[in-house]
């Protein structure tokens, strides 16, 4: 267990010394979050997404009925 902590401490020390890598590890998750949010429409001004309709039965009897095409 002590060996694992020594390895982790050594890696963190090297990471902090290299400023570019440290900034990359801090900034890239934020950039990816913004990119995927923009790509999937999280920042749109519209209401709900019409492409993904979600429905639920109003009563138990509707579950027993066969769907009609």
C-alpha positions as CSV (number, residue, x, y, z in Angstrom):
1,X,0.0,0.0,0.0
2,X,2.9,2.4,0.8
3,X,4.4,1.6,-2.6
4,X,1.2,2.7,-4.4
5,X,1.1,6.0,-2.4
6,X,4.7,6.6,-3.3
7,X,4.0,6.1,-7.0
8,X,0.9,8.4,-6.9
9,X,2.9,11.1,-5.0
10,X,5.7,10.9,-7.6
11,X,3.2,11.2,-10.5
12,X,1.4,14.1,-8.9
13,X,4.7,15.9,-8.3
14,X,5.7,15.5,-11.9
15,X,2.3,16.7,-13.0
16,X,2.5,19.9,-11.0
17,X,6.0,20.6,-12.4
18,X,4.7,20.5,-16.0
19,X,2.4,23.5,-16.2
20,X,1.0,22.7,-19.7
21,X,-0.1,19.2,-18.7
22,X,-1.6,20.5,-15.5
23,X,-3.6,23.2,-17.3
24,X,-4.7,20.6,-20.0
25,X,-6.1,18.3,-17.3
26,X,-8.0,21.2,-15.7
27,X,-9.3,22.9,-18.9
28,X,-10.1,20.0,-21.2
29,X,-13.0,18.5,-19.2
30,X,-14.7,21.9,-19.1
31,X,-14.2,22.4,-22.9
32,X,-15.6,18.9,-23.6
33,X,-18.6,19.5,-21.4
34,X,-19.4,22.7,-23.2
35,X,-18.9,21.1,-26.7
36,X,-21.1,18.1,-25.9
37,X,-23.7,20.3,-24.3
38,X,-23.8,22.5,-27.3
39,X,-23.9,19.5,-29.7
40,X,-26.8,17.8,-28.0
41,X,-28.8,21.0,-27.5
42,X,-28.5,21.7,-23.8
43,X,-28.0,25.4,-24.5
44,X,-31.0,25.8,-26.9
45,X,-33.6,28.4,-26.0
46,X,-36.5,26.1,-27.1
47,X,-38.7,24.0,-24.9
48,X,-38.7,20.3,-24.8
49,X,-37.0,18.3,-27.6
50,X,-39.6,17.0,-30.0
51,X,-37.3,14.3,-31.3
52,X,-37.4,12.3,-28.1
53,X,-41.1,11.8,-27.2
54,X,-41.7,10.1,-23.9
55,X,-45.1,8.8,-23.0
56,X,-46.7,6.9,-20.1
57,X,-50.1,5.2,-19.8
58,X,-52.7,7.1,-17.9
59,X,-54.2,4.1,-16.3
60,X,-53.6,0.4,-15.6
61,X,-56.1,-0.6,-18.2
62,X,-54.1,1.0,-21.0
63,X,-51.3,-1.3,-20.2
64,X,-53.5,-4.3,-20.9
65,X,-54.6,-3.1,-24.3
66,X,-52.8,-4.1,-27.5
67,X,-51.2,-1.3,-29.4
68,X,-52.8,-0.4,-32.7
69,X,-50.7,0.5,-35.7
